[in-house]
Amino acid sequence: MSAKPLVIVESPTKIRTIKKYLGNEYNVVATVGHIKDLPPKELGIDIEDHFKPLYRTIAGKQKVVTSLRASAGDAQDIYLAPDPDREGEAIAWHAAEVLKKQGRRFHRVLFHELTENAIRKAIAHPEVLNKDKYEAQQTRRILDRLVGYQVSPLLWKKVKGNLSAGRVQSVAVRIICERERAIQAFVPEEYWSITARLAGTSPPPFDAKLVKKNGEKLTIANEAEAMEIVRALEGSTYSVGAVVNKTVRKNPQPPFTTSKLQQEAIRKLRFSAKKTMIIAQQLYEGIDLGPGDPVGLITYMRTDSTRIAAEAAHEAIDWVRQAHGPNFAVDKPRFFENRKKVQDAHEAIRPTAINNTPEKLARYLDKDQLALYQLIWRRFVASQMQPALIDQKNVSIQAGPYTLTVTGSSVKFPGFMIVYQTVDEEDESNRKEQPLPNLAEGDALTLQQLLPKQHFTQPPPRFSEASLVKELEENGIGRPSTYATILSTIRDKGYVDLIKGYFRPSELGFIVNDLLVASFPEIFDVEFTAHMEDELDRVETAELNALSVLSNFYGPFSAKLSSADEQMLSVKGVGIATELICPKCGKNRLHIKMGKNGHFLSCSGYPDCTYSRDYVRDEQGHIQPVEPNHEAATDKVCPKCNRPLVLKRGKYGEFLACSGFPECDHTESINGSTNGKSLGITCPEAGCGGNVVEKKSKRGKIFYGCNRYPNCKFATWDKPVAKACPVCGNSYLVEKTSKREGTYLACVNRECGYKETPA
């Protein structure tokens, strides 16, 4: 075996890109993700021995380890180049452990972008393995294992099997549940607005909104008050009061961080957070720009920093000058200040070469890759352009004691907006404003029409994927690398549904959340979880000792765990009490219980009283028993015949069916899956958004496919299982059976080869 230096990367897809620039001077191999982890069927933490983690070679990865050793051969220099983050640092440490040899030197190499200059520079200036970063990753892994592997069995015991709790995922579910309860408790209040359509001496007419009376803010509570004001305004004369003209500078946004990229891709491209990260990984690892010519197109895509390299900023400025003229480019690079508590290990997400314009790369990228690359490229270029100048005109109008206002605006200089405009649900500056005629103070105006309108106050909105990522980020929950996984996990576990683009807790989500919050109010608290993220950051910067973080956490957690084992309500047994009195015996409360077909209501006087019913919740969250054969109406419509869908219950739980049965036999699951029993797994096809369901072929054989067929053609004979591959991160495993091995779970990624025997 050659003694050439060995470069070890994390992903096999990077090998070609790196070999292209390093040539035959180095061997390059991949770990295909982690090679060591905690054992899957036991806690794997020796709590008494200072929380020592008991790492094992991951099942199916022994071949990878053997290959690493063979590739290393007699090489003296090993360049450890997994991803430049905490997970990558852990992979590097574990690779060094299995390749440790007397006289062998290990170098940590950080590829922040996969370009020739960056790769050669990193190899030429390697670093040492970062013990603090490794300990931060290990501490997070231990914390997550302590919570997940000790709280989840409680849920199996008290609720049902195959449930999970997570230190971060359960907080995300809590945020969604609390928002839903705020919506249920919300009581709308009526109010009215009055708009006057006015005309000046020149067109166009315009609408002004009533805002004050006698200089005080005006609130109109009901129709009677509105009509009284309308009568007064009908007899008033209108004239222009103050006219305020000003020019507003609108600055570009910083280049993307991970969370901002996810939010913008969700809003502009309708990508899920998971899909965004998959495509960003492809752009980072390298795209063929010709036969055998892979090039990394963007910098590392997991970052919470807005820092950019001065060299890249200058390239963008030069491009803007040439493409749009000197008036559109800034004179010197614009840099952006990071928020507090930001890990600044990586730059913001930007193109690796400005001259690789989206137009130039269009023929090499698929539709989704091009859309995301264009978003990243334009946002970065815009960050080095001049502000937009917006002329605003604010006009007040007097009508007796009443004051109305109107605002108009026009773009004086578009600046960066010719390249990029942000889509932000809360960005009022993106709203179109009406054109105004020339107006001067004292001008008389003619009333054309008064438009009173009834309104009701609105409850807080449900979270979309974009707004949930924003909420997690702003509250310090999780990290850039975890947002997509959190959103996928809470759906795959059945705790929440994504309905028409917005998260709603399922009944199971409410039940599990309430039990966890009651037993572990601090552990699954937003502020506490954010505090733990801060502690992990401080471990990475050597400000805190990992053991002290674990000890301080585990003492109170262990006490709560012991208490919960005895005191947590059993939904299988006693159940959760409701306010409803049993209609059969008239004396006992109904309890929510969990059976083999899911949740149901049961009389707490059982076995003396055997009353039980399925139930639903109304918009206020009130429980409503569903009588046998009763079909609960819904607000959904049958896609085949446009009749209302009704909620029914069958062998596999609740489902929706057309009220026109038997003329129309359409059915679907409550979260939108059609033609089959849902497995609770999101379709793995990038960008699909459907669900995997059990189906039957024409010959009666069971197979599994996407509910969005024929729009999505995903199908497999092997039964998918809602469990991510611990080796390569693939979103699901499949169940296989062979005479030699019996029934086992396997990864569908052929390069991975992971297998496990189900518990």
Residue pairs with C-beta under 8 A, 6 or more apart in sequence:
1 70
1 71
1 73
1 74
2 27
2 73
2 75
3 73
3 74
3 75
3 76
4 24
4 25
4 26
4 27
4 75
5 25
5 26
5 27
5 75
5 76
5 77
5 78
5 79
6 26
6 27
6 28
6 29
6 71
6 72
6 73
6 75
6 77
6 78
6 79
7 18
7 22
7 26
7 27
7 28
7 29
7 79
7 81
7 109
7 123
8 28
8 29
8 30
8 31
8 68
8 78
8 79
8 80
8 81
8 82
8 92
8 95
9 15
9 18
9 28
9 29
9 30
9 31
9 81
9 82
9 111
10 30
10 31
10 32
10 33
10 81
10 82
10 83
10 88
10 91
11 30
11 32
11 33
11 281
11 285
12 30
12 32
12 751
13 282
13 285
13 286
14 30
14 111
14 114
14 285
14 286
15 28
15 29
15 30
16 286
16 292
16 294
17 114
17 285
17 286
17 294
17 295
17 296
18 28
18 81
18 111
18 114
18 119
19 26
19 28
20 116
20 292
20 293
20 294
21 115
21 116
21 119
21 120
22 28
22 119
22 120
22 123
26 79
26 123
27 71
27 75
29 67
29 68
29 71
31 64
31 68
31 82
31 91
31 95
32 61
32 64
32 727
32 728
32 751
32 752
33 91
33 727
33 728
33 729
33 752
34 58
34 61
34 87
34 90
34 91
34 94
34 726
34 727
35 57
35 58
35 61
35 64
35 65
35 68
35 91
35 94
35 95
35 98
36 55
36 56
36 57
36 58
36 94
36 97
36 98
37 55
37 56
37 58
37 726
38 44
38 45
38 53
38 54
38 55
38 56
38 141
38 145
39 54
39 56
40 59
40 726
40 756
41 759
43 145
43 146
43 149
43 150
44 53
44 54
44 55
44 56
44 145
44 149
45 51
45 52
45 53
45 54
45 142
45 145
45 146
46 52
46 53
46 54
47 554
50 547
51 142
51 547
51 550
51 551
51 554
53 138
53 141
53 142
55 94
57 65
58 726
58 727
58 754
59 754
59 755
59 756
60 727
60 747
60 752
60 753
60 754
60 755
60 756
61 727
61 754
63 753
65 98
68 95
68 98
68 99
69 98
69 99
72 78
72 99
72 101
72 104
75 104
76 103
76 104
76 105
77 104
77 105
77 107
78 95
78 96
78 99
78 104
78 105
78 106
78 107
79 107
79 109
79 123
79 126
80 92
80 95
80 96
80 106
80 107
80 108
80 109
80 129
81 92
81 108
81 109
81 110
81 111
81 122
82 88
82 89
82 91
82 92
82 95
83 91
83 300
83 302
84 110
84 111
84 112
84 300
84 345
84 346
85 300
85 302
85 345
85 346
85 481
86 133
86 134
86 136
86 137
86 140
86 540
87 137
87 481
89 108
89 129
89 130
89 133
89 134
89 137
90 134
90 137
90 138
90 141
92 108
92 129
92 134
93 129
93 134
96 106
96 129
99 106
106 129
107 126
107 127
107 128
108 126
108 127
108 128
108 129
108 130
109 122
109 123
109 126
109 127
110 122
110 127
111 118
111 119
111 122
111 300
112 118
112 122
112 299
112 300
112 346
112 347
113 284
113 296
113 298
113 299
113 300
113 352
114 284
114 285
114 286
114 295
114 296
114 352
115 295
115 296
115 352
115 353
118 296
118 352
132 539
132 540
132 541
132 542
133 540
135 539
135 540
135 546
136 536
136 537
136 539
136 540
136 546
138 546
139 536
139 539
139 546
139 549
139 550
140 536
142 550
143 167
143 532
143 550
143 553
144 166
144 167
144 168
146 553
146 554
146 557
147 165
147 166
147 167
147 523
147 557
148 164
148 165
148 166
148 167
150 561
151 165
151 516
151 520
151 561
151 564
152 163
152 164
152 165
154 165
154 519
154 561
154 564
154 565
154 568
155 163
155 164
155 165
155 512
155 515
156 162
156 163
157 570
157 572
158 515
158 568
158 569
158 570
158 571
158 572
159 508
159 511
159 512
159 515
159 571
159 572
159 594
160 571
160 572
160 594
163 493
163 508
163 512
164 493
165 512
165 516
166 489
167 523
167 529
167 532
168 477
168 478
168 482
168 486
168 529
169 486
169 489
169 490
169 493
170 512
170 513
170 516
170 524
171 477
171 524
171 525
171 526
171 529
172 468
172 472
172 477
172 478
172 486
172 487
172 490
173 490
173 495
173 496
173 505
173 509
173 512
173 513
174 513
174 516
174 517
174 524
174 526
175 463
175 468
175 471
175 472
175 475
175 477
175 526
176 462
176 463
176 468
176 490
176 496
176 503
176 504
176 505
176 509
177 505
177 509
177 510
177 513
177 514
179 460
179 462
179 463
180 462
180 504
180 505
180 510
180 621
181 621
182 459
182 460
183 459
183 460
183 462
184 619
184 620
184 621
185 620
185 621
186 459
186 460
188 456
188 457
188 458
188 459
189 456
189 457
190 221
190 222
190 454
190 455
190 456
191 219
191 220
191 221
191 455
191 456
191 457
192 220
192 221
192 222
192 223
192 225
192 226
192 452
192 453
192 454
192 455
193 209
193 210
193 220
193 452
193 453
193 455
194 209
194 210
194 220
194 226
194 229
194 230
194 233
194 450
194 451
194 452
194 453
195 207
195 208
195 209
195 210
195 450
195 451
195 453
196 207
196 208
196 210
196 233
196 238
196 397
196 399
196 404
196 447
196 449
196 450
196 451
197 205
197 206
197 207
197 447
197 448
197 449
197 450
197 451
198 205
198 206
198 207
198 208
198 238
198 397
198 445
198 446
198 447
198 448
199 205
199 206
199 445
199 446
199 448
200 240
200 437
200 438
200 439
200 443
200 445
200 446
201 437
201 443
201 444
202 437
202 438
203 437
204 434
204 435
204 436
204 437
205 448
206 406
206 408
206 434
206 435
206 436
206 437
207 406
207 434
207 451
208 395
208 397
208 404
208 405
208 406
209 404
209 405
209 406
210 218
210 229
210 233
210 402
210 403
210 404
211 217
211 218
211 403
211 404
211 405
212 218
212 402
212 403
213 401
213 402
213 403
214 401
215 403
218 402
220 226
220 229
223 452
223 454
226 452
226 454
227 452
229 402
230 450
230 452
232 400
232 402
233 399
233 400
233 402
233 447
233 450
234 447
234 450
236 399
236 400
236 402
236 447
237 399
237 400
237 444
238 397
238 398
238 399
238 444
238 445
238 446
238 447
239 397
239 398
239 442
239 443
239 444
239 445
240 395
240 396
240 397
240 398
240 439
240 440
240 441
240 442
240 443
240 445
241 395
241 396
241 397
241 398
241 403
241 441
242 395
242 396
242 441
243 393
243 394
243 395
243 439
243 440
243 441
244 393
244 394
244 395
245 391
245 392
245 393
246 391
246 392
246 394
247 389
247 390
247 391
247 392
247 412
248 389
248 390
248 392
249 387
249 388
249 389
249 390
250 387
250 388
250 389
250 390
250 415
250 417
250 429
251 387
252 334
252 382
252 383
252 385
252 387
252 415
252 416
252 420
253 260
253 379
253 382
253 383
253 422
254 260
254 306
254 336
254 348
254 383
255 306
255 308
255 336
255 348
255 349
255 350
255 376
255 379
255 380
255 383
256 264
256 348
256 349
256 350
256 375
256 376
256 379
256 380
257 303
257 304
257 305
257 306
257 348
257 349
257 480
258 277
258 301
258 302
258 303
258 304
258 349
258 480
258 481
258 483
259 304
259 469
259 470
259 472
259 473
259 480
259 483
261 276
261 280
261 301
261 349
261 375
261 376
262 273
262 276
262 277
262 465
262 466
262 469
262 483
262 484
263 466
263 467
263 469
263 470
264 375
264 379
264 422
264 423
264 466
265 271
265 273
265 275
265 276
265 372
265 375
266 272
266 273
266 276
266 464
266 465
266 466
266 469
267 423
267 424
267 425
267 466
268 375
268 423
269 276
269 368
269 371
269 372
269 375
271 279
271 368
271 372
271 687
272 465
272 484
272 487
272 687
272 689
273 465
273 469
273 483
273 484
273 487
274 484
274 485
274 487
274 488
274 731
275 368
275 686
275 687
276 372
276 484
277 301
277 484
278 686
279 368
279 369
279 372
279 686
280 298
280 301
280 349
280 372
280 376
281 301
282 369
283 296
283 297
283 298
283 301
283 369
283 372
283 373
283 376
284 296
284 297
284 298
284 299
284 300
284 301
285 296
286 294
286 295
286 296
286 297
287 294
287 295
287 297
287 361
287 364
287 365
287 369
288 294
288 364
289 295
289 361
289 364
295 352
295 356
296 352
297 351
297 352
297 353
297 356
297 361
297 373
298 349
298 350
298 351
298 352
298 373
298 376
299 346
299 347
299 348
299 349
299 350
299 351
299 352
300 346
300 347
300 349
301 349
302 346
302 480
302 481
303 343
303 345
303 346
303 347
303 348
303 349
303 480
304 338
304 339
304 342
304 343
304 473
304 479
304 480
305 338
305 342
305 343
305 344
305 345
305 346
305 347
305 348
306 336
306 337
306 338
306 348
307 335
307 336
307 338
307 344
307 347
307 348
308 333
308 335
308 336
308 347
308 348
308 350
308 380
308 383
309 347
310 333
312 347
312 350
312 354
312 380
313 333
313 334
313 335
313 384
314 333
315 353
315 354
315 355
316 354
316 380
316 381
316 383
316 384
317 329
317 330
317 333
317 384
318 329
318 354
319 354
319 355
319 381
320 328
320 329
320 381
320 384
320 385
321 328
321 329
324 385
324 418
324 419
327 386
328 385
328 386
328 415
328 416
328 418
329 384
329 385
329 386
330 384
330 385
330 386
333 384
334 383
334 384
336 348
336 383
338 344
341 476
341 534
341 537
343 479
343 537
343 540
348 380
349 376
350 376
350 380
351 373
351 376
351 377
351 380
354 377
354 380
354 381
356 377
357 377
358 370
358 373
358 374
358 377
358 378
361 370
361 373
362 370
365 373
368 686
368 687
378 419
378 420
379 420
381 419
381 420
382 416
382 417
382 419
382 420
383 416
385 415
385 416
385 419
386 413
386 415
386 416
387 415
387 416
388 411
388 413
388 414
388 415
388 416
388 417
389 411
389 412
389 413
389 415
390 409
390 410
390 411
390 412
390 429
391 409
391 410
391 411
391 412
392 407
392 408
392 409
393 407
393 408
393 409
393 436
393 439
394 405
394 406
394 407
395 405
395 406
395 407
395 408
395 436
395 439
396 403
396 404
396 405
397 403
397 404
397 405
397 406
397 445
406 434
406 436
407 433
408 433
408 434
408 435
408 436
409 433
410 435
411 417
421 430
422 430
423 430
424 430
425 466
425 467
461 467
461 502
462 502
462 503
462 504
463 471
463 502
463 503
464 501
464 502
464 503
465 487
465 498
465 501
465 503
468 487
468 503
469 483
469 487
471 477
472 478
472 483
472 486
473 483
475 526
475 530
476 529
476 530
476 533
476 534
477 526
477 529
477 530
477 533
478 486
478 533
479 533
485 724
488 682
488 731
490 496
490 509
491 497
491 498
491 682
492 680
492 681
492 682
492 722
492 731
493 680
493 722
494 506
494 508
494 509
494 680
495 505
495 506
495 508
495 509
495 512
495 513
496 503
496 504
496 505
496 506
496 509
497 503
497 504
497 506
497 670
497 671
498 671
499 671
499 672
505 513
507 598
507 599
507 617
508 598
508 599
511 571
511 576
511 592
511 594
511 599
514 576
515 568
515 569
515 571
516 524
517 524
518 568
518 569
519 560
519 563
519 564
519 567
519 568
520 557
520 560
520 564
522 528
522 556
522 560
523 557
523 560
532 549
532 553
535 544
535 549
536 549
538 544
539 545
539 546
539 549
569 575
569 576
571 592
571 593
571 594
571 599
572 593
572 594
573 593
574 591
574 604
575 591
575 592
575 593
575 594
575 602
575 604
576 591
576 592
576 593
577 589
577 591
577 604
578 589
578 590
578 591
578 592
578 601
578 623
579 589
580 589
580 590
580 601
580 623
580 625
581 587
581 588
581 589
581 590
582 588
582 589
582 590
582 603
582 604
582 605
582 609
582 611
583 611
583 625
584 603
584 609
584 610
584 611
585 603
585 605
585 608
585 609
585 611
587 605
588 603
588 604
588 605
588 609
589 604
590 601
590 602
590 603
590 604
590 611
590 623
590 625
591 601
591 602
591 603
591 604
592 599
592 600
592 601
592 615
592 623
593 599
593 600
593 601
593 602
594 600
597 649
597 651
597 652
597 653
598 653
598 654
599 615
600 612
600 613
600 614
600 615
601 612
601 613
601 614
601 615
601 623
601 625
602 611
602 612
603 609
603 610
603 611
603 612
613 625
613 626
613 627
613 628
614 625
614 626
614 649
614 654
615 623
615 624
615 625
615 626
616 623
616 624
616 626
616 632
616 647
617 623
617 624
618 624
624 632
626 632
626 647
626 649
631 646
631 647
631 648
631 657
631 659
632 646
632 647
633 644
633 646
633 647
633 659
634 644
634 645
634 646
634 647
634 656
636 644
636 645
636 656
637 643
637 644
637 645
638 644
638 645
638 658
638 659
638 660
638 664
638 666
639 666
640 658
640 664
640 666
641 658
641 660
641 663
641 664
641 666
643 658
643 659
643 660
643 664
644 659
645 656
645 657
645 658
645 659
645 668
646 656
646 657
646 658
646 659
647 654
647 655
647 656
647 670
648 654
648 655
648 656
648 657
649 655
652 677
654 670
655 667
655 668
655 669
655 670
656 667
656 668
656 669
656 670
657 666
657 667
658 664
658 665
658 666
658 667
666 674
667 674
667 675
668 674
668 707
669 677
669 678
669 691
669 693
669 707
671 678
671 691
672 691
672 707
673 690
673 691
673 693
673 707
674 693
674 707
675 693
675 695
675 707
675 709
676 693
676 694
676 695
676 705
676 707
677 693
677 694
678 691
678 692
678 693
678 694
678 707
679 691
679 692
679 693
679 694
679 704
679 719
679 720
679 722
680 691
680 722
681 691
681 692
681 720
681 721
681 722
681 731
681 732
682 689
682 690
682 691
682 692
682 731
683 689
683 690
683 691
683 692
683 706
683 707
683 708
683 712
683 714
684 692
684 714
684 730
684 731
684 732
685 706
685 712
685 714
688 706
688 708
688 712
688 714
689 708
690 706
690 707
690 708
690 711
690 712
690 714
691 706
691 707
692 704
692 705
692 706
692 707
692 714
692 720
692 732
693 704
693 705
693 706
693 707
694 702
694 704
694 719
695 702
695 703
695 704
695 705
696 702
696 703
697 703
701 717
703 715
703 716
703 717
704 715
704 716
704 717
704 718
704 719
704 720
705 714
705 715
705 716
706 712
706 713
706 714
706 715
709 715
716 734
716 748
718 734
718 735
718 736
718 748
719 734
719 735
720 732
720 733
720 734
720 735
721 732
721 733
721 734
721 735
721 745
721 758
722 732
723 732
723 733
723 745
724 730
724 731
724 732
724 733
725 732
725 733
725 747
725 749
725 752
725 754
726 754
727 747
727 752
727 754
728 747
728 749
728 751
728 752
728 754
730 747
730 748
730 749
730 752
732 748
733 745
733 746
733 747
733 748
733 754
733 756
734 745
734 746
734 748
735 743
735 744
735 745
735 758
736 743
736 744
736 745
736 746
737 743
737 744
738 744
741 755
742 757
743 757
743 758
744 755
744 756
744 757
744 758
745 755
745 756
745 757
745 758
746 754
746 755
746 756
747 753
747 754
747 755
